[in-house]
Amino acid sequence: MWFPLALLLSVPVFVGAFGSTDASLGDVRILWIFIWVEVVWTALWIAKLFTKFVIAANDTLSSILRYDRKYVLMISALEIQISLVCWVFISWITFIPIMTGNPDQRRLNDRATKSWEKSLTRVLAAFLIGSILLLAERLMIQMISVTYHEKQYSLRIKGYKHKIKILAILLSISRSLFPLYCPEFIDLDMAVSSIATPKIEKKNVVKALNNIGKVRNNVAQVFGNVANEIAGGEVQSMDNSSSKAIVTYALERRETSKCLAKRIWMSLVPENKSFLSKDDIIEVASPFFEIGHDDSRDAHTEEFADACMFALDGDGNGDISLDEMINVFGEIAREKKSVLKSVTDVDSAIGVLNSVLTVVVAIITIFVLVAFLNQNFTTVLATAGTTLISLSFIFSVTCQEVLASCIFLFVKHPFDIADRVVIADVTYIVDHISLLHSVFHHVGNQRSVQVPNSVLNSLFIENVTRSNSLSETVTVPVNIITTSEDLESLRVQIETFVHQNARDYRSDVFVGFTGISAVDRITMLVKVHYKSNAFSDVTRLQRRNELLTAISTAIQKVPIYPPGVDGTPGLGTVDQPTYTVSVGDDIAQSRFDKFIKERDSARFRAHT
């Protein structure tokens, strides 16, 4: 691309050199003006080559010195800005020497800088300052982006990829035991292939179209198409028979992920067992590793079994049930969607911040340009400053909101997409994150709620998704006659329920008193810990209902009585019938007087 335009720009140079030798612009021969234009055009490509050299050198040094590759990626992303700075610098530094130091000017002894040359020099200097500011702004954006993604998503993405690898190996083992579309699993395989195979084939079509695009780019480069040299990309695809491809695309839908989980679990678990243990995984995986498939050639059977149990055994009880396997597939699918959506939203927010800062850089560049061109810039600056101060009440709130939102999003970042959060005692699910606002939906009524990030910055936010295993606390007012033996009996009953449901609950159960709320009642507290953090509302409510039912049954079994009830039958019931005895007025009055006297005599009197 450089040569055709350079050849075109050389026409005025030859005209000025051999044709109209007296042609000039601003008392400078047209020859030298267009020589400088040729220098400017050549400087663009020199700057681009220099930037590519710096990027390549930085990449080589990172391999030798072993420093973090994020700096390599950061400098690679700044290729255009670095090239722009170098290009403007070369254009600015070569202008005056060519205009005033050419042989014609030396022969005429006219080395003075003319007014238009001074003006153009100032313009180039202003553009140089603007390009440096733009480079600094882009560098700051890249540092925010790289550091933020590394801090927030690096571990999550590595964990997700590790689980995908484990599932892919398990699927390969399953396929080695039971080939695809075998009679035992033909229904499940057909359900999985209904979405996975078309998408994989679509990727292969995209790859073929991309190869055609590469040929087109090569042809276009011959004719000098600069855009094809700057833009471009490569679409990667996965083999149709790849277990990783099948797992990846099956996780995109709940139905296919459920079918794939059943396929893997049912093909690996022994016929006489209802759960998959570590020994079972070792037994079925050992022949697979001995064969030495590509996916697991360097893996060790024991380490692989431990990795499977760590990734799939969510409750940590040493075995994997079918429901647990299905839930793990669902959690991995949700994690993938959450990370992708969060990264997209955060990148969009960073893009908005980049646009805002680019506008600020453009305004500063304009002020610098006016300052260089206007001799009375002090007066202009004073007038502009007065105007900005008078309009500050319009921008002050917006600036505060942008700053608070940046701190909330990039520094605090209390939630990601699909996180379950509690704000002001109301439970929400995060749907969207932007620079200035976040969108949630209410868990109870599914209503969408939009809240400014500047407001969220001052609120307490409980992130349930990021929390560890949760606990359930139940407070019950009981009769004041309840004893510690009753509490111990209740704790034993609840522990029996917990041991029977060891997949969902931990063994530590607390039962005790927390306070006396009235003379006839005392508050009892029951605390049970879950083994996991249930994200699904259905799973969470099912576990809570089971626990509350077990606590209610245990209270009735001990039994523990409510306030005002001591376990004796009430008057008028079959167990305690009532009857009446008639007495005279004198007897009734004497009995009443005796009661009043005994009541008053029983009162405690402080002696002074």
KERO-99032 format. One record per residue (C-alpha): residue in three letters; x, y, z. Coordinates in steps of 0.02 Angstrom, whole numbers, padded with zeros to 5 digits, always signed. Each point is the difference from the previous one (the first is absolute). Example, Ala and Ser with C-alpha at 12.3 -4.5 7.8 and 13.67 -1.06 7.14 Angstrom:
ala+00615-00225+00390ser+00069+00172-00033
//
This chain:
met+00000+00000+00000trp+00146+00118+00033phe+00071-00002-00177pro-00154+00047-00105leu-00042+00154+00103ala+00185+00046+00016leu+00012-00011-00188leu-00152+00111-00016leu+00071+00128+00121ser+00166+00000-00096val-00086+00079-00151pro+00000+00176+00075val+00180-00030+00054phe+00055-00035-00179val-00104+00145-00064gly+00082+00118+00123ala+00174-00069-00035phe-00002-00011-00190gly-00156+00089-00060ser-00060+00156+00090thr+00159+00030+00096asp-00060+00172+00056ala-00167-00063+00071ser-00012+00037+00185leu-00121+00006+00146gly+00031+00124+00140asp+00171+00048-00071val+00055-00182+00004arg+00023-00101-00159ile-00135-00128-00027leu+00138-00129-00017trp+00045+00009+00185ile-00179+00008+00060phe-00044-00162-00087ile+00164-00078+00054trp-00058+00031+00179val-00169-00077-00045glu+00094-00152-00065val+00096-00004+00165val-00165+00007+00096trp-00072-00144-00102thr+00159-00102+00021ala+00006+00042+00185leu-00170-00083+00023trp+00070-00167-00057ile+00164+00024+00092ala-00098+00031+00160lys-00104-00155-00031leu+00154-00108-00032phe+00085+00072+00154thr-00152-00040+00107lys-00006-00178-00065phe+00185-00017+00039val-00029+00062+00178ile-00143-00124+00023ala+00104-00144-00068ala+00149+00048+00109asn-00112+00011+00152asp-00071-00171-00039thr+00175-00073-00016leu+00057+00080+00163ser-00153-00069+00090ser+00050-00174-00055ile+00180+00024+00055leu-00026+00096+00162arg-00162-00092+00045tyr-00099+00153+00052asp-00187+00012-00007arg-00072-00012-00176lys-00137+00122+00043tyr+00125+00139-00040val+00028-00076-00172leu-00187-00001-00031met-00014+00177+00066ile+00133+00070-00118ser-00074-00099-00145ala-00168+00082+00031leu+00085+00172-00009glu+00074-00028-00173ile-00105+00135-00086gln+00030+00130+00137ile+00188-00029+00004ser+00008+00010-00189leu-00100+00161+00004val+00121+00081+00125cys+00151-00052-00103trp-00079+00059-00162val-00049+00171+00066phe+00171+00020+00083ile+00093-00037-00163ser-00115+00117-00096trp+00027+00140+00126ile+00188-00021+00019thr+00033-00004-00189phe-00110+00147-00053ile+00110+00149+00044pro+00165-00078-00059ile-00074-00040-00171met-00086+00169-00019thr+00145+00109+00058gly+00154-00109-00024asn-00025-00054-00180pro+00133+00051-00131asp-00112+00134-00076gln-00023+00091+00165arg+00185-00014+00041arg+00046+00068-00171leu-00117+00148+00025asn+00064+00018+00178asp-00183-00005+00056arg+00003-00111+00154ala-00133+00097+00095thr-00158-00093+00050lys-00152+00075-00084ser-00164+00034+00089trp-00095-00142-00083glu+00142-00119+00042lys-00007+00053+00182ser-00189-00027+00002leu+00013-00172-00078thr+00139-00045+00121arg-00112+00050+00145val-00142-00105-00071leu+00115-00150-00016ala+00063+00028+00178ala-00180+00007+00063phe-00040-00161-00091leu+00157-00079+00075ile-00058+00046+00175gly-00174-00065-00041ser+00069-00165-00064ile+00105-00019+00158leu-00153+00034+00108leu-00099-00126-00103leu+00138-00129+00026ala-00001+00032+00188glu-00190-00014+00004arg+00001-00165-00097leu+00140-00065+00112met-00105+00039+00154ile-00151-00087-00077gln+00105-00152-00043met+00071-00008+00176ile-00175+00009+00073ser-00064-00133-00120val+00145-00122+00018thr+00015+00019+00188tyr-00187-00010+00026his-00024-00155-00108glu+00149-00084+00081lys-00067+00036+00174gln-00183-00041-00028tyr-00009-00134-00134ser+00169-00085-00018leu-00030-00130+00136arg-00181-00027-00052ile+00048-00030-00181lys+00141-00119+00049gly-00118-00096+00113tyr-00131-00011-00137lys+00127-00062-00128his+00066-00128+00125lys-00175-00070+00027ile-00033-00005-00188lys+00161-00099-00022ile-00052-00125+00134leu-00173-00021-00078ala+00077-00022-00172ile+00114-00139+00065leu-00148-00083+00087leu-00098+00007-00162ser+00148-00076-00094ile+00003-00142+00128ser-00187-00020-00017arg+00015-00007-00190ser+00139-00130+00012leu-00115-00109+00106phe-00160+00038-00095pro+00024+00075-00175leu-00112+00140-00059tyr-00175-00053-00049cys+00018-00170+00080pro-00166-00084+00045glu+00022+00037+00186phe+00013+00189-00023ile-00069+00037-00172asp-00140+00111+00068leu+00119+00105+00106asp+00128+00013-00141met-00133+00055-00123ala-00060+00134+00122val+00178+00065+00024ser+00042-00003-00186ser-00159+00097-00042ile+00089+00161+00053ala+00184-00044+00010thr+00027-00073-00174pro-00085+00142-00099lys+00099+00131+00094ile+00164-00092-00026glu-00038-00018-00185lys-00043+00185-00006lys+00171+00037+00073asn+00080-00104-00137val-00097+00099-00131val+00060+00161+00081lys+00178-00066-00007ala-00019-00035-00186leu-00069+00174-00030asn+00144+00070+00102asn+00124-00091-00112ile-00084+00080-00150gly+00015+00166+00091lys+00187-00029+00021val+00020-00023-00187arg-00100+00158-00029asn+00111+00094+00123asn+00157-00060-00088val-00067+00058-00168ala-00053+00166+00074gln+00171+00027+00075val+00078-00017-00173phe-00105+00148-00055gly+00041+00098+00156asn-00151-00017+00115val+00059+00067+00168ala-00157-00054+00094asn+00038-00183-00031glu+00173+00026+00073ile-00070+00076+00158ala-00161-00101+00024gly-00026-00186-00009gly-00013-00150+00110glu-00010-00185+00004val-00151-00101+00050gln+00049-00158+00089ser-00107-00154-00007met-00002-00167+00086asp-00005-00170-00076asn-00171-00079-00014ser+00061-00151+00098ser+00083+00102+00138ser-00068-00038+00173lys+00042+00177+00053ala-00106+00069-00142ile-00148-00108+00047val+00012+00050+00184thr+00021+00184-00042tyr-00152+00010-00112ala-00108-00117+00105leu+00020+00119+00147glu-00086+00138-00097arg-00173-00075+00036arg-00070-00074+00159glu-00079-00150-00088thr+00158-00053-00091ser+00110+00026+00152lys-00119-00109+00102cys+00005-00137-00133leu+00190+00008-00009ala+00014-00012+00190lys-00112-00154-00001arg+00101-00076-00142ile+00166+00019+00090trp-00063-00051+00172met-00099-00153-00057ser+00143-00063-00108leu+00126+00010+00143val-00096-00054+00154pro-00009-00189+00039glu-00167-00084-00028asn-00028-00045+00183lys+00038+00174+00069ser-00097+00164+00005phe+00150+00113+00013leu+00171+00023-00079ser+00152-00011+00114lys+00184+00035-00022asp+00039-00186-00015asp-00128-00014-00140ile+00084+00141-00095ile+00171-00080+00022glu-00068-00167-00060val-00075+00066-00161ala+00138+00127-00033ser+00150-00115+00019pro-00020-00089-00168phe-00032+00166-00084phe+00162+00076+00064glu+00099-00156-00045ile-00058+00018-00180gly+00070+00176+00001his-00131+00107-00084asp+00052+00176-00048asp-00115+00082+00127ser+00078-00089+00147arg+00170-00064-00052asp+00091+00096+00136ala-00131-00022+00134his+00010-00121+00143thr-00148-00106+00048glu+00009+00037+00186glu+00021+00187-00025phe-00141+00000-00127ala-00117-00089+00121asp+00041+00126+00136ala-00031+00143-00121cys-00168-00076-00049met-00056-00015+00180phe+00056+00177+00039ala-00092+00071-00150leu-00158-00106+00005asp-00025-00049+00182gly-00079+00161+00060asp-00052-00061+00172gly+00168-00084+00034asn-00073-00164+00061gly+00111-00108-00112asp-00126-00051-00133ile-00093+00077-00147ser-00185-00032-00026leu-00094+00026-00163asp-00089+00155+00066glu+00167+00068+00059met+00075-00030-00172ile-00145+00090-00085asn+00015+00146+00122val+00187+00014-00033phe-00031+00011-00188gly-00131+00135+00031glu+00118+00099+00112ile+00140-00008-00130ala-00119+00059-00135arg-00060+00145+00109glu+00180+00044+00043lys+00045+00008-00184lys-00146+00111-00044ser+00031+00110+00152val+00184+00027-00041leu-00033+00036-00185lys-00141+00121+00039ser+00100+00085+00139val+00153+00021-00111thr-00108+00071-00139asp-00087+00124+00115val+00160+00055+00084asp+00087+00022-00169ser-00149+00105-00054ala+00017+00106+00157ile+00187+00020-00031gly-00042+00051-00178val-00118+00135+00064leu+00135+00062+00120asn+00124+00000-00145ser-00120+00105-00104val-00022+00126+00141leu+00188+00016+00026thr+00028+00015-00188val-00118+00149-00003val+00098+00076+00145val+00163-00027-00096ala-00076+00082-00155ile-00054+00152+00102ile+00173+00017+00077thr+00079-00015-00173ile-00113+00139-00065phe+00050+00112+00145val+00184-00037-00033leu-00024+00039-00184val-00086+00165+00040ala+00137+00041+00124phe+00136-00029-00131leu-00088+00099-00137asn-00074+00144+00099gln+00118+00127+00074asn-00137+00063+00114phe-00037-00172+00070thr-00002+00067+00178thr-00154+00103-00040val-00081-00147-00090leu+00040-00116+00145ala-00072+00122+00127thr-00161+00015-00100ala-00012-00188-00023gly+00037-00029+00185thr-00137+00120+00051thr-00122-00089-00115leu+00048-00172+00067ile-00017+00059+00180ser-00172+00070-00037leu-00051-00167-00076ser+00083-00105+00134phe-00166-00029+00089ile-00056-00098-00154phe+00153-00115-00007ser+00042-00017+00185val-00134-00130+00039thr+00041-00097-00158cys+00186-00001+00039gln-00033-00059+00177glu-00113-00139-00066val+00130-00056-00128leu+00139-00001+00130ala-00107-00095+00128ser-00053-00124-00134cys+00181-00030-00054ile+00051-00034+00181phe-00149-00115+00026leu+00024-00098-00161phe+00189-00012-00018val+00058+00007+00181lys-00137-00074+00108his-00094-00107-00128pro-00114-00088+00125phe-00091-00108-00128asp+00003-00076-00174ile-00134-00049-00123ala-00121-00133+00067asp+00057+00025+00180arg-00131-00012+00136val+00011+00155+00110val-00096+00071+00147ile-00020+00190+00000ala-00102+00086+00136asp-00070-00170+00056val-00065-00036-00177thr+00071-00142-00105tyr+00046+00034-00182ile+00088-00085-00146val+00124+00106-00099asp-00051+00014-00184his+00110+00138-00072ile+00147+00109+00054ser+00038+00166-00083leu+00115+00145+00042leu-00134+00107+00083his-00134-00126+00050ser-00038-00183+00034val-00158-00097-00040phe-00073-00134+00114his-00158-00103+00006his-00096-00029+00161val+00005-00183+00053gly-00176+00006+00070asn-00101+00087-00136gln+00127-00003-00145arg-00013+00189-00023ser+00148+00087-00082val+00088+00132+00106gln+00129+00126-00060val+00110+00081+00131pro+00138+00131-00028asn+00172-00064+00049ser+00030+00161+00096val-00146-00049+00114leu+00059-00180+00017asn+00171+00068+00048ser-00070+00055+00170leu-00104-00156+00038phe+00039-00164+00087ile-00008-00141-00127glu-00006-00183+00051asn+00062-00112-00140val-00075-00172+00028thr+00083-00077-00153arg+00176+00046+00057ser-00033-00063+00176asn+00056-00170+00061ser-00122-00133+00060leu-00149+00083+00082ser-00094-00038+00161glu-00183+00000+00050thr-00050+00081+00164val-00173-00032+00074thr-00063+00089+00156val-00151-00070+00092pro-00086+00069+00157val-00031-00145+00120asn-00072-00025+00173ile+00103+00061+00147ile-00002-00175+00075thr+00110-00068-00142thr+00157-00080+00074ser+00176-00030-00065glu-00041-00186-00012asp-00138+00045-00121leu+00123+00099-00105glu+00123-00144-00002ser-00137-00120-00056leu-00049+00122-00137arg+00181+00015-00057val+00016-00190-00012gln-00158-00009-00106ile+00063+00136-00119glu+00171-00081-00012thr-00083-00162-00051phe-00086+00093-00143val+00164+00084-00049his+00093-00166-00006gln-00137-00074-00107asn+00021+00147-00122ala+00189+00016+00010arg+00011+00058-00181asp-00086+00163+00042tyr+00041+00038+00183arg+00153+00003+00110ser+00005-00098+00161asp+00020+00147+00119val-00170+00049+00071phe-00028+00132+00135val-00154+00008+00109gly-00010+00124+00145phe-00090+00143+00085thr+00028+00179-00056gly-00107+00099+00122ile-00158+00017+00103ser-00130+00106-00090ala-00139-00016+00131val-00030-00082+00169asp-00087-00146-00083arg+00116-00028-00148ile+00182-00021-00049thr+00076+00014-00174met+00082-00156-00071leu+00124+00004-00145val+00038-00142-00121lys+00147+00022-00121val+00042-00124-00138his+00139+00021-00130tyr-00020-00046-00183lys+00142-00083-00095ser-00013+00113-00150asn-00061+00169-00057ala-00161-00039-00093phe-00019+00127-00140ser-00162-00073-00067asp-00158+00061+00086val-00083-00169-00022thr+00144-00094+00082arg+00014+00127+00141leu-00186-00004+00039gln-00006-00190-00007arg+00141-00015+00125arg-00076+00131+00113asn-00171-00082-00002glu+00077-00169+00041leu+00096+00075+00145leu-00150+00095+00071thr-00107-00157-00012ala+00133-00101+00091ile+00014+00132+00138ser-00190+00006+00021thr-00010-00190+00009ala+00141-00006+00128ile-00083+00133+00109gln-00160-00100+00005lys+00094-00160+00035val+00099+00061+00152pro-00124+00090+00036ile+00033+00185+00024tyr-00154+00103+00040pro-00046+00173-00061pro-00021+00147+00120gly-00153-00016+00112val-00009-00189-00020asp+00081-00115+00128gly-00058-00166-00067thr-00146-00025+00121pro-00173-00021-00077gly-00104+00156-00006leu-00156+00028+00105gly-00156-00064-00082thr+00090-00134-00103val-00032-00186+00013asp+00160-00024+00102gln-00047+00140+00123pro-00188+00028+00007thr-00071+00146+00100tyr-00138+00004+00132thr-00081+00133+00113val-00034+00011+00189ser-00125+00126+00070val+00043+00091+00166gly-00083+00138+00097asp+00042+00186-00007asp+00083+00000+00172ile+00116-00143-00046ala+00045+00078-00167gln+00037+00169+00082ser+00108-00078+00135arg+00099-00100-00127phe+00030+00157-00103asp+00057+00100+00153lys+00118-00141+00048phe+00077+00001-00176ile+00028+00189+00005lys+00082-00013+00172glu+00116-00143-00051arg+00048+00090-00162asp+00046+00160+00092ser+00098-00092+00132ala+00100-00093-00134arg+00064+00161-00077phe+00183+00041+00031arg+00029+00162+00092ala+00170+00085+00000his+00047+00059+00176thr+00087+00166+00014
//
